Amino acid sequence: MHSRLRRALPAAAIGAALLAATASSSAQDIKEHSLKLAHTVALDHPIGVGAKRFSELVAQKSGNKIKIAVHGNSVLGGDNQIVSAARGGSIDFAVFGANGLVPVIKEFMLFDFPFLFDSEQQAQALIDGPVGTKLMNKLPGFGMVGLGVFDSGFRNLTNSRRPITKIEEIDGLKLRVVQSPIYVDMFKELGANPVPLAFSELYSALEQKAVDGQENPVGLIEATKFFEVQKYLTLTRHTYSGFPLIMSKKTWDGLSGAERKVLTDAAREAAAEQRKLSQENTNRALGALKTRMQVIEPAPAEVARMRQKVAPVLEKYSKEIGVDLLKETQAELARMRAAK
């Protein structure tokens, strides 16, 4: 027995030495980097918290060698500006609403299609599955690398004029919408007078009654205190608001395999934590808004009528993103609903 133990010891020592050498080699592959991440929301918003958590995880996993400075509140520009900066390599990471990618890659308009998803979990499953992978694989051809998608929940409708319980009550409302053609067409079909406007100008426009209402996730409605200038909230859940975390391909191409693994592992963990936080924040914000606004939950039959009303929008924009992509998406969502 002692003889066998003596023979085993060198083998164990060799194994330990190999592990140590591998760890040392991996550590040597991680260099010192000071990088920048930009996003457009408040630092304490779940998107901002997710970005900060990503930075912390990268520092932790790299032995504090890779440091990411997070710049929120649009200090480095709006969605279009930070997307352009990431593509050019002047910033290293960006987090923004998925519609910020549409001017570059039309297929990302898929996530602006109205009444596509039943729940946040369903939207996230699609993003994490083959359809989302197909979209993310398009990014490197446009100077970006996709690391994950954060959550901001569903977009809902607010206004200062009347409660909306049915589609006819949307008629004639002047609503601020995202600066995107699909949102303009969506709300035209619903009977509103849509006004594309930068988010930075929205509170003032609501306060001055330049517009009657707007549409955003409840967490953002509460955080920006729209309840001060809006009386009614209708939970239309018309589109899902995902926020891609992307990286400049120029920065990515200059990293080692070990450094890339640090970033992808940190992004996966940060996204999982952020999504959970976002759902908790949505529930909390909705509870707070119910004490400050009249909150209306439309009947399922009314939501079905809205979905039917915007069907021409899906038909029109499916030609832009590719009919096959929409069919694949709808088939995958049908599979999820059947499994549920």
ABEGO torsion letter per residue (X at the ends): XAAAAAAAAAAAAAAAAAAAAAAAAAAAABBBBBBBBBBABBAABAAAAAAAAAAAAAAAAAGGABBBBBBBGGAAEBAAAAAAAAAAGABABBBBBAAAAAAABAAAAAAABBGABABAAAAAAAAABAAAAAAAAAAAAAGBBBAEBBBAEBBBBBBAABBBABAAAABGBBBBBBBBAAAAAAAAAAGBBBBBBBAAAAAAAAAAGABABBBBBAAAAAAAGAAAABABBBBAGABBBBBBBBBBAAAAAABBAAAAAAAAAAAAAAAAAAAAAAAAAAAAAAAAAAAABBBBBBBAAAAAAAAAAAAAAAAAAAAAAEAAAAAAAAAAAAAAAAAX
